[in-house]
Amino acid sequence: MPFVTLKVAGPALAPGLAAELQQSITALMAEVLGKRADLTAFLIEPSVPGDWAVGGSAVEAAAHLEAKVTQGTNTVEEKARFVAEAHALLVCLLPGPLPLATYVVVHEVAAEAWGYGGLTQAQRARDAARG
């Protein structure tokens, strides 16, 4: 049940690009991190280009991707692969050039601290263990 947020600055996204980003990153979440695509939520937040700065200087194009996953459900190698492949997708798909400081962050949230459908991930795990 991951939640992905992509913040972007630069020219308006071309028609269909938002959907392509959502589909590509969601597929990556499933393939690399083993997350269910049907439960992956994705939000794109545009930003005014002049409002985004790197090193104290405004940039014309930028991106920042954050994915929230349940703590302990992925290995160090899986997270590193996701960071690398998600970054490559952003560079490939977004108008740029993107600055070196284009971050991809995997936040691990304790199973007791989040959930969906009114149940925490911890409660879902307990229910599954009971059968």
Backbone bond lengths (Angstrom), bond angles and torsions (degrees), N, CA, C in turn:
res aa  C-N    CA-C-N  psi(-1)  N-CA   C-N-CA  omega(-1)  CA-C   N-CA-C  phi
1 M - - - 1.441 - - 1.511 111.72 -
2 P 1.288 115.95 52.20 1.465 118.05 -178.29 1.518 112.77 -71.07
3 F 1.321 114.04 157.01 1.460 121.45 172.88 1.520 106.87 -124.57
4 V 1.319 116.04 126.09 1.456 122.73 -177.21 1.521 109.05 -115.85
5 T 1.326 116.10 132.65 1.458 122.22 174.33 1.522 107.92 -122.27
6 L 1.324 115.90 130.14 1.452 121.75 175.96 1.518 107.88 -119.99
7 K 1.314 116.02 115.72 1.459 121.28 175.57 1.518 107.18 -99.44
8 V 1.338 116.20 129.96 1.461 120.27 -178.09 1.518 110.11 -132.49
9 A 1.323 115.46 145.06 1.460 122.51 173.09 1.513 106.88 -128.41
10 G 1.306 115.42 145.85 1.455 120.05 179.01 1.509 109.23 137.61
11 P 1.320 115.37 -161.43 1.459 119.01 178.77 1.527 110.51 -60.90
12 A 1.311 116.05 155.10 1.468 120.13 177.28 1.527 108.65 -55.90
13 L 1.330 115.28 142.36 1.458 119.45 179.84 1.521 110.29 -64.87
14 A 1.305 116.09 135.44 1.463 121.55 178.43 1.526 109.24 -61.52
15 P 1.337 116.71 152.63 1.466 118.92 178.31 1.532 111.06 -53.73
16 G 1.299 115.35 132.40 1.453 121.03 178.68 1.527 114.51 87.48
17 L 1.346 117.66 -14.58 1.464 119.48 -177.32 1.522 111.93 -68.96
18 A 1.324 117.66 -37.73 1.469 119.80 178.47 1.528 109.61 -59.95
19 A 1.316 116.84 -46.02 1.466 120.26 179.53 1.523 110.83 -64.10
20 E 1.324 118.00 -38.95 1.461 121.12 178.92 1.529 110.93 -64.84
21 L 1.323 116.75 -41.86 1.464 120.60 176.96 1.528 110.54 -63.23
22 Q 1.328 116.80 -46.57 1.458 120.80 -179.43 1.527 110.99 -60.87
23 Q 1.325 116.84 -44.95 1.467 120.61 -178.93 1.523 111.47 -68.21
24 S 1.330 117.35 -42.82 1.465 121.05 -177.60 1.520 112.20 -66.34
25 I 1.334 116.83 -45.72 1.468 120.05 -179.25 1.526 110.43 -70.57
26 T 1.325 117.98 -37.68 1.463 120.82 176.75 1.525 109.96 -62.14
27 A 1.323 117.46 -42.75 1.471 120.92 177.17 1.525 110.50 -62.33
28 L 1.317 116.86 -39.79 1.460 121.01 177.85 1.531 111.11 -64.41
29 M 1.321 116.88 -39.88 1.463 120.86 176.57 1.532 109.91 -58.72
30 A 1.327 116.64 -41.11 1.464 121.04 -179.56 1.524 111.33 -71.93
31 E 1.327 116.73 -47.40 1.467 120.87 -174.23 1.523 112.51 -70.79
32 V 1.322 117.62 -43.78 1.465 121.10 -172.96 1.523 112.16 -92.39
33 L 1.326 117.24 -41.96 1.464 120.58 -175.88 1.531 113.09 -100.44
34 G 1.346 117.24 -4.10 1.457 120.57 177.44 1.514 114.63 70.61
35 K 1.326 117.55 26.11 1.465 121.14 -178.38 1.530 110.51 -89.59
36 R 1.304 115.44 149.91 1.468 120.29 178.36 1.527 109.38 -73.00
37 A 1.317 115.50 120.20 1.466 120.68 -179.87 1.525 111.14 -61.29
38 D 1.333 117.04 -36.71 1.464 120.07 -176.81 1.521 112.96 -69.72
39 L 1.347 117.53 -12.96 1.464 120.99 177.71 1.525 112.10 -112.74
40 T 1.323 117.31 7.85 1.464 121.02 179.78 1.523 109.04 -87.97
41 A 1.323 115.65 117.62 1.470 121.80 177.17 1.527 108.09 -95.42
42 F 1.337 116.58 144.99 1.470 120.95 -173.40 1.520 109.15 -141.58
43 L 1.325 115.90 128.38 1.462 121.94 179.03 1.516 109.62 -125.87
44 I 1.311 116.96 129.97 1.458 121.38 173.17 1.520 107.77 -105.36
45 E 1.340 115.96 126.67 1.464 122.48 179.49 1.525 109.09 -116.27
46 P 1.336 117.32 110.20 1.469 119.00 177.27 1.527 111.18 -77.50
47 S 1.321 114.88 154.14 1.451 121.67 178.75 1.520 108.59 -134.52
48 V 1.293 116.20 149.71 1.468 120.89 177.05 1.529 107.66 -69.24
49 P 1.332 118.69 129.08 1.462 120.59 -175.18 1.527 114.43 -52.13
50 G 1.293 119.94 -43.35 1.458 121.47 -178.04 1.515 113.95 -67.98
51 D 1.334 117.49 -15.37 1.462 121.18 179.78 1.526 112.82 -82.87
52 W 1.318 117.79 -10.03 1.456 122.15 -176.76 1.515 108.40 -104.40
53 A 1.317 116.20 128.14 1.466 120.43 -179.49 1.521 109.81 -130.79
54 V 1.309 115.18 150.04 1.462 122.59 172.93 1.519 106.35 -129.95
55 G 1.308 117.03 127.14 1.456 120.68 -177.93 1.514 112.92 65.03
56 G 1.338 116.27 24.41 1.454 120.94 179.31 1.516 114.65 85.54
57 S 1.327 117.22 -0.77 1.475 120.93 -179.87 1.522 110.12 -116.46
58 A 1.323 115.63 135.01 1.464 120.84 179.32 1.524 110.21 -61.33
59 V 1.325 115.36 143.71 1.462 121.72 176.77 1.523 108.98 -118.66
60 E 1.304 115.51 153.04 1.471 120.88 -178.90 1.522 113.18 -83.10
61 A 1.325 116.68 -26.99 1.463 121.20 179.55 1.525 107.89 -140.41
62 A 1.336 115.93 142.16 1.459 120.16 179.93 1.522 109.13 -162.71
63 A 1.334 114.96 161.15 1.462 120.69 177.44 1.520 109.38 -152.05
64 H 1.326 115.40 151.46 1.465 122.53 177.40 1.523 106.04 -147.92
65 L 1.335 116.89 121.23 1.456 122.31 -177.46 1.522 109.26 -114.36
66 E 1.330 116.35 129.48 1.465 121.63 175.38 1.515 108.91 -126.25
67 A 1.335 115.24 133.16 1.459 121.32 177.07 1.515 108.36 -123.32
68 K 1.316 116.35 128.53 1.462 121.61 177.24 1.531 108.03 -101.83
69 V 1.341 115.07 127.88 1.461 121.72 179.06 1.524 108.61 -134.03
70 T 1.316 116.66 164.95 1.451 120.31 179.12 1.526 110.14 -74.43
71 Q 1.300 115.52 132.67 1.462 123.15 -177.63 1.526 111.43 -54.90
72 G 1.330 115.04 134.88 1.450 120.57 175.05 1.513 115.68 82.59
73 T 1.327 118.11 5.92 1.466 120.40 -177.32 1.526 113.09 -96.00
74 N 1.331 117.59 -2.56 1.461 120.33 179.54 1.521 110.83 -137.75
75 T 1.324 115.09 149.26 1.459 120.86 178.60 1.529 110.05 -82.51
76 V 1.317 115.35 165.98 1.460 121.40 175.82 1.529 109.31 -59.01
77 E 1.319 116.60 -41.98 1.470 120.90 -179.33 1.530 111.92 -64.63
78 E 1.318 117.36 -41.36 1.470 120.37 178.39 1.526 110.98 -62.90
79 K 1.326 116.14 -43.68 1.471 119.12 179.72 1.521 111.02 -65.68
80 A 1.323 117.93 -40.80 1.471 120.67 177.99 1.521 110.91 -63.36
81 R 1.315 116.93 -41.26 1.475 120.16 178.29 1.531 110.76 -64.70
82 F 1.337 116.19 -41.46 1.462 119.27 178.32 1.528 111.08 -61.43
83 V 1.329 116.97 -45.70 1.469 120.71 179.57 1.527 109.84 -57.94
84 A 1.326 117.14 -46.89 1.459 121.03 -178.26 1.530 111.78 -64.58
85 E 1.315 117.04 -46.93 1.468 120.08 -176.31 1.530 112.17 -73.32
86 A 1.318 117.92 -35.15 1.465 120.30 176.64 1.522 109.91 -66.66
87 H 1.322 117.38 -41.61 1.467 120.82 177.70 1.532 109.91 -60.36
88 A 1.323 116.62 -45.22 1.469 120.45 179.24 1.525 111.20 -60.36
89 L 1.325 117.46 -39.72 1.475 120.81 177.01 1.523 111.31 -63.05
90 L 1.327 116.76 -44.90 1.469 119.89 179.98 1.520 110.78 -60.58
91 V 1.326 116.48 -45.69 1.464 120.49 -179.62 1.523 110.82 -63.44
92 C 1.315 116.52 -38.10 1.465 121.58 -178.71 1.523 112.39 -71.96
93 L 1.328 117.38 -42.04 1.462 120.77 -170.40 1.531 114.64 -92.55
94 L 1.327 117.81 -33.14 1.463 119.44 -175.25 1.521 111.42 -85.73
95 P 1.344 115.91 146.73 1.468 117.93 173.50 1.521 108.87 -64.46
96 G 1.273 117.29 142.36 1.453 120.01 -174.63 1.505 111.08 -144.24
97 P 1.275 116.26 -154.00 1.463 125.97 11.57 1.527 112.19 -78.18
98 L 1.332 114.99 146.41 1.458 120.43 176.82 1.526 109.17 -84.99
99 P 1.334 117.50 146.32 1.469 119.70 178.72 1.526 111.31 -68.43
100 L 1.319 115.82 158.80 1.460 120.98 175.40 1.530 109.87 -54.75
101 A 1.316 117.35 -37.98 1.462 122.52 179.56 1.525 110.31 -79.11
102 T 1.329 115.47 58.33 1.463 123.44 172.99 1.519 105.23 -106.49
103 Y 1.323 115.36 102.65 1.462 120.60 -170.25 1.520 112.44 -93.29
104 V 1.337 114.06 145.10 1.458 123.43 169.22 1.525 104.80 -123.14
105 V 1.329 116.13 124.89 1.458 121.50 -174.49 1.528 109.14 -123.89
106 V 1.318 116.32 131.64 1.463 121.62 172.38 1.531 106.40 -108.33
107 H 1.319 115.28 111.09 1.473 121.42 177.35 1.528 108.01 -92.67
108 E 1.317 115.98 128.58 1.455 119.96 174.78 1.530 108.23 -100.61
109 V 1.318 115.56 121.31 1.459 122.05 -176.94 1.531 108.25 -108.44
110 A 1.320 116.83 133.08 1.466 121.00 179.17 1.522 110.37 -56.27
111 A 1.328 116.16 140.04 1.465 121.73 -177.50 1.523 112.32 -58.56
112 E 1.330 116.33 -27.52 1.465 120.04 179.71 1.522 112.40 -79.67
113 A 1.331 116.71 -9.81 1.464 120.46 -171.46 1.522 113.99 -103.65
114 W 1.318 117.95 -2.52 1.463 117.52 178.39 1.514 110.82 -159.26
115 G 1.324 114.81 163.53 1.452 120.41 -179.98 1.509 110.21 -176.45
116 Y 1.300 115.68 -168.66 1.466 121.53 178.36 1.523 108.26 -145.81
117 G 1.308 115.72 160.60 1.453 120.05 -179.80 1.516 113.47 61.20
118 G 1.328 117.10 22.77 1.453 121.13 177.35 1.521 115.14 85.41
119 L 1.333 117.80 3.80 1.461 121.33 178.31 1.516 110.08 -123.38
120 T 1.335 115.72 139.64 1.465 118.43 174.72 1.526 108.86 -73.33
121 Q 1.320 115.43 164.51 1.461 119.95 175.90 1.528 110.03 -64.52
122 A 1.326 117.09 -35.38 1.470 120.77 178.20 1.523 110.87 -63.01
123 Q 1.337 116.66 -42.74 1.466 119.71 179.12 1.518 110.56 -65.42
124 R 1.326 117.71 -39.81 1.470 120.97 176.92 1.525 110.42 -60.08
125 A 1.333 117.60 -42.09 1.463 121.94 179.18 1.538 110.40 -64.44
126 R 1.332 116.88 -42.89 1.466 120.33 178.69 1.538 110.15 -63.49
127 D 1.316 116.86 -43.15 1.469 121.13 179.79 1.529 110.78 -63.01
128 A 1.350 116.45 -41.01 1.465 120.46 -179.93 1.524 110.69 -66.71
129 A 1.325 117.84 -36.58 1.457 121.82 -179.41 1.538 111.39 -67.42
130 R 1.324 115.63 -32.01 1.465 120.71 178.62 1.510 112.12 -74.72
131 G 1.342 115.29 -20.52 1.468 120.33 178.59 1.460 111.03 87.67
